[in-house]
Amino acid sequence: MTTASPKVVIWDMDGIIVDTAPYHEEAWRETFRNRGIEFTEEDFRRSFGQRNDTIISGVLGKTLSQEVVDAIADEKEDSFRCKITGHIELLPGVMGLLKALAAAGFRQAIASSAPLQNVSLVMKDLGIEGYFESLVTERDVTEGKPSPQGFLLAARRLGVEPGDCIVIEDAVAGVTAAKRAGMCCVAVTNTHPRSHLGEADLVVDSLEEVTVADMEGLLSRTRVGS
């Protein structure tokens, strides 16, 4: 008797599970405005998906102490959590795919550059915490995307190899991180045009387009080629 190969999907959160971008932008604008600095839409678009410390040093410079950086980040995240509570909903196709993957024996995890409190709040608010065996969040890693560190940690915590994993991403840096980790990647054009996501194995406009057969096919092709 042979044992079936593991099947894992690692989800990004912001821009994939839920559209939190407007709330992040508003919270960053407010936080920097409190310091007399205008944070523009272009600034936000360029930095979205990066770690908080990277965003802060990019705007305020790299001479700030870690204590000050942490305080600014905490202020921004407190503002963000106040803004999203009770105001978010799952993006199209997410719930259907979560249920279908679980029924087909896929294990699921989240790897996000967001703080743990944000991820926990979103999952609880949306009632989806039971689908995920593992969470990798901001403080679990020392490098943000496009480093593969977060995705590799998610795989390690589940006891699987990178080749057993498919990442679902919307950011260019996230797609690059997935490929650097040696994982398949499904990219969704929620925040970037298709032309920017060509490194992914499959690019879709909505998770409503993605089936379990698509996911199993990606893993099968990867294992045949390895």
FENTA-V47019 format. One record per residue. N is the residue number from 1. RES is the residue in three letters. PSI is psi as a letter, one per 20 degrees, with the letter a starting at -180 (NA if undefined). Layout:
((N | RES | PSI) (N | RES | PSI))
//
This chain:
((1 | MET | p) (2 | THR | q) (3 | THR | p) (4 | ALA | q) (5 | SER | q) (6 | PRO | q) (7 | LYS | o) (8 | VAL | p) (9 | VAL | p) (10 | ILE | o) (11 | TRP | p) (12 | ASP | r) (13 | MET | f) (14 | ASP | p) (15 | GLY | i) (16 | ILE | g) (17 | ILE | h) (18 | VAL | q) (19 | ASP | n) (20 | THR | i) (21 | ALA | g) (22 | PRO | h) (23 | TYR | h) (24 | HIS | g) (25 | GLU | g) (26 | GLU | g) (27 | ALA | g) (28 | TRP | g) (29 | ARG | g) (30 | GLU | g) (31 | THR | g) (32 | PHE | h) (33 | ARG | h) (34 | ASN | i) (35 | ARG | j) (36 | GLY | k) (37 | ILE | p) (38 | GLU | p) (39 | PHE | o) (40 | THR | r) (41 | GLU | h) (42 | GLU | g) (43 | ASP | g) (44 | PHE | g) (45 | ARG | g) (46 | ARG | h) (47 | SER | i) (48 | PHE | p) (49 | GLY | i) (50 | GLN | r) (51 | ARG | q) (52 | ASN | g) (53 | ASP | h) (54 | THR | g) (55 | ILE | g) (56 | ILE | g) (57 | SER | h) (58 | GLY | h) (59 | VAL | g) (60 | LEU | i) (61 | GLY | r) (62 | LYS | j) (63 | THR | i) (64 | LEU | q) (65 | SER | q) (66 | GLN | h) (67 | GLU | g) (68 | VAL | g) (69 | VAL | g) (70 | ASP | h) (71 | ALA | g) (72 | ILE | g) (73 | ALA | g) (74 | ASP | g) (75 | GLU | g) (76 | LYS | g) (77 | GLU | h) (78 | ASP | g) (79 | SER | g) (80 | PHE | g) (81 | ARG | h) (82 | CYS | h) (83 | LYS | h) (84 | ILE | h) (85 | THR | o) (86 | GLY | j) (87 | HIS | j) (88 | ILE | q) (89 | GLU | q) (90 | LEU | q) (91 | LEU | q) (92 | PRO | p) (93 | GLY | i) (94 | VAL | g) (95 | MET | g) (96 | GLY | g) (97 | LEU | g) (98 | LEU | g) (99 | LYS | g) (100 | ALA | g) (101 | LEU | g) (102 | ALA | g) (103 | ALA | h) (104 | ALA | j) (105 | GLY | j) (106 | PHE | p) (107 | ARG | q) (108 | GLN | q) (109 | ALA | r) (110 | ILE | p) (111 | ALA | o) (112 | SER | q) (113 | SER | j) (114 | ALA | q) (115 | PRO | q) (116 | LEU | h) (117 | GLN | h) (118 | ASN | g) (119 | VAL | g) (120 | SER | g) (121 | LEU | g) (122 | VAL | g) (123 | MET | g) (124 | LYS | g) (125 | ASP | h) (126 | LEU | i) (127 | GLY | k) (128 | ILE | j) (129 | GLU | h) (130 | GLY | i) (131 | TYR | i) (132 | PHE | p) (133 | GLU | h) (134 | SER | q) (135 | LEU | p) (136 | VAL | p) (137 | THR | a) (138 | GLU | g) (139 | ARG | i) (140 | ASP | i) (141 | VAL | r) (142 | THR | i) (143 | GLU | p) (144 | GLY | r) (145 | LYS | p) (146 | PRO | j) (147 | SER | q) (148 | PRO | j) (149 | GLN | g) (150 | GLY | g) (151 | PHE | h) (152 | LEU | h) (153 | LEU | g) (154 | ALA | g) (155 | ALA | g) (156 | ARG | g) (157 | ARG | h) (158 | LEU | i) (159 | GLY | k) (160 | VAL | r) (161 | GLU | q) (162 | PRO | h) (163 | GLY | i) (164 | ASP | j) (165 | CYS | q) (166 | ILE | p) (167 | VAL | p) (168 | ILE | o) (169 | GLU | r) (170 | ASP | i) (171 | ALA | q) (172 | VAL | g) (173 | ALA | h) (174 | GLY | h) (175 | VAL | g) (176 | THR | g) (177 | ALA | g) (178 | ALA | g) (179 | LYS | h) (180 | ARG | h) (181 | ALA | i) (182 | GLY | k) (183 | MET | q) (184 | CYS | q) (185 | CYS | p) (186 | VAL | p) (187 | ALA | p) (188 | VAL | p) (189 | THR | l) (190 | ASN | h) (191 | THR | i) (192 | HIS | q) (193 | PRO | q) (194 | ARG | h) (195 | SER | h) (196 | HIS | i) (197 | LEU | k) (198 | GLY | i) (199 | GLU | i) (200 | ALA | q) (201 | ASP | h) (202 | LEU | p) (203 | VAL | p) (204 | VAL | r) (205 | ASP | i) (206 | SER | q) (207 | LEU | i) (208 | GLU | h) (209 | GLU | i) (210 | VAL | p) (211 | THR | r) (212 | VAL | h) (213 | ALA | h) (214 | ASP | g) (215 | MET | g) (216 | GLU | h) (217 | GLY | h) (218 | LEU | g) (219 | LEU | h) (220 | SER | g) (221 | ARG | h) (222 | THR | g) (223 | ARG | h) (224 | VAL | h) (225 | GLY | i) (226 | SER | NA))
//
